[in-house]
C-alpha cells in the first residue's frame, strides 16, 4: 500500500466514524458536549507521546488499547458517546485514525453551525483586534462565520499565510522574496 492508498484508507475510516459520531451526537442534542470531548482528546494527543504511540503502535493488543483508552476517557471525563466510539475503534484496531476522526467531526460540527475554519500562520502573534478584523474580512469574503486558528512561523519574516478550505492565500514576505528570486533566475 503506497502513501496515497494509506491516506485514502485512513480518510475513509475516519470519515465513517466521524459521520456516525456526529449524527448520534446531533440526534441526542449533545453536539456541545461532543465538541468539548474532542477538544480534550485532541489536547491529550498533542501533549502525550505515549498516547500517540498507544494508538499507532502495533505492539499493543486490541485489549491493551481498549483498556488504556477506557481509563484515559474516564480520567478526561469524556461522555459515553465519545468513550464508546473510542472503545469501538480500539476493538476494531482503528485507533490510528483517531486524530483524523477528531478533525473530521470538528469539520462536521462547524459545517452544521455554518462556520469555516481558517488556518492562519503569521510571523508574529496576532493581536485580538487583528484576529477579529481578519475574521470579519474572511466572513465577508466567504459569507460564513470564520473561526481562526493561528500559528506563528518567524521564518515568514512578515505577512500572513491563510488557508481556508482548499484555498491558500500567501502574502508573506518570504513568499514574495521567493517569487522575486525565481523571476531573477528567469531573467539571468
C-alpha positions in Angstrom: 0.0 0.0 0.0 1.6 3.3 -1.0 1.2 6.6 0.8 -1.8 7.8 -1.2 -3.5 4.5 -0.6 -2.8 4.7 3.1 -4.1 8.3 3.3 -7.3 7.3 1.4 -7.8 4.2 3.6 -7.4 6.3 6.8 -9.6 9.1 5.5 -12.4 6.6 4.6 -12.2 5.0 8.1 -12.1 8.4 9.9 -14.9 9.7 7.7 -17.2 6.8 8.6 -16.6 7.1 12.4 -16.8 10.9 12.3 -20.2 10.8 10.5 -21.6 8.2 12.8 -20.4 10.0 15.9 -21.6 13.4 14.7 -25.0 12.1 13.7 -25.5 10.3 17.0 -24.5 13.4 19.0 -26.7 15.6 16.9 -29.7 13.3 17.3 -29.1 13.2 21.1 -28.6 17.0 21.3 -25.1 16.6 22.5 -23.1 18.5 20.0 -21.6 20.9 22.5 -20.6 18.1 24.8 -19.1 16.2 21.9 -17.1 19.2 20.9 -15.7 19.6 24.5 -14.8 15.9 24.5 -13.0 16.2 21.1 -11.0 19.3 22.4 -9.9 17.3 25.5 -9.0 14.3 23.4 -7.0 16.4 20.8 -5.2 18.2 23.6 -4.3 14.8 25.2 -3.0 13.5 21.9 -0.9 16.7 21.4 0.5 16.6 24.9 1.3 12.9 25.2 3.8 11.0 23.1 2.8 7.8 25.0 -0.8 8.2 23.9 0.2 8.8 20.3 2.3 5.7 20.5 -0.5 3.7 22.0 -2.9 4.5 19.2 -0.4 3.9 16.4 1.9 1.1 17.6 1.1 -2.4 16.5 2.9 -3.8 19.6 -0.2 -3.1 21.8 -3.1 -5.6 21.5 -6.7 -4.6 20.9 -7.4 -5.4 24.6 -4.5 -3.3 25.8 -5.5 -0.4 23.6 -9.2 -0.6 24.7 -8.3 -0.8 28.4 -5.9 2.1 28.2 -8.3 4.3 26.2 -11.2 3.5 28.6 -9.0 4.5 31.5 -8.0 7.7 29.7 -11.6 8.5 28.8 -12.5 8.2 32.4 -9.7 10.5 33.6 -10.7 13.1 30.9 -14.3 12.8 31.9 -15.4 12.0 28.3 -19.0 11.4 27.6 -20.4 7.9 27.0 -20.8 8.5 23.3 -17.2 9.6 22.8 -15.9 6.9 25.1 -17.9 4.2 23.4 -16.7 5.3 20.0 -13.1 5.2 21.1 -13.7 1.7 22.6 -15.2 0.5 19.3 -12.3 2.0 17.4 -9.9 0.1 19.7 -11.7 -3.2 19.3 -11.7 -2.8 15.6 -8.0 -1.9 15.6 -8.8 1.6 14.1 -7.3 3.9 16.8 -4.6 5.0 14.3 -7.4 7.0 12.6 -8.4 8.9 15.8 -6.7 12.2 15.0 -8.3 12.3 11.6 -11.6 11.3 13.1 -11.4 14.2 15.6 -10.7 16.6 12.8 -13.5 15.3 10.6 -16.1 15.5 13.4 -15.0 19.1 14.1 -15.5 19.9 10.4 -18.9 18.4 10.5 -19.8 20.4 13.6 -18.5 23.6 12.0 -20.5 22.9 8.8 -23.6 22.3 10.8 -23.2 25.6 12.5 -22.4 27.4 9.3 -18.8 28.0 10.3 -15.5 27.6 8.4 -12.0 27.4 9.9 -9.2 29.4 8.6 -5.6 28.3 9.5 -3.6 31.5 9.8 0.2 31.5 10.0 1.9 34.8 10.8 5.5 35.9 11.5 4.4 37.1 15.0 1.4 36.5 17.1 -1.8 38.4 16.0 -3.4 40.8 18.5 -7.1 40.2 19.4 -8.1 43.2 17.2 -6.0 41.8 14.2 -7.7 38.4 14.6 -11.1 39.9 14.8 -10.5 42.2 11.8 -9.2 39.2 9.8 -12.2 37.0 10.8 -14.5 39.8 9.7 -12.8 40.2 6.4 -12.8 36.5 5.7 -16.5 36.3 6.8 -17.3 39.0 4.3 -15.4 37.1 1.6 -17.0 33.6 2.2 -20.3 34.5 3.7 -19.9 32.3 6.7 -18.6 32.8 10.2 -14.9 32.1 10.3 -13.0 30.6 13.2 -9.3 31.5 13.1 -6.7 29.0 14.3 -3.3 30.8 14.4 0.3 29.6 14.5 3.5 31.6 14.5 6.3 31.0 12.0 9.0 33.6 12.3 10.6 32.4 9.0 7.8 34.2 7.2 9.5 37.5 8.1 6.2 39.3 7.8 2.7 39.0 6.3 0.3 36.1 6.6 -0.5 32.7 5.1 -4.2 31.9 5.2 -5.6 28.5 4.5 -9.4 28.5 4.1 -10.6 25.1 3.0 -8.7 24.3 -0.2 -7.8 27.9 -0.8 -4.5 29.3 0.3 -3.5 33.0 0.3 0.2 33.6 0.9 1.0 37.3 1.5 4.2 36.5 3.4 7.4 38.4 2.7 9.2 35.0 2.4 6.9 34.1 -0.5 7.4 37.5 -2.1 11.2 37.1 -1.9 10.9 33.6 -3.3 8.9 34.9 -6.3 11.4 37.7 -6.9 14.3 35.2 -6.7 12.5 32.9 -9.2 11.9 35.9 -11.5 15.5 36.9 -11.3 16.7 33.4 -12.3 14.5 33.6 -15.4 15.9 37.0 -16.4 19.6 36.0 -15.9 
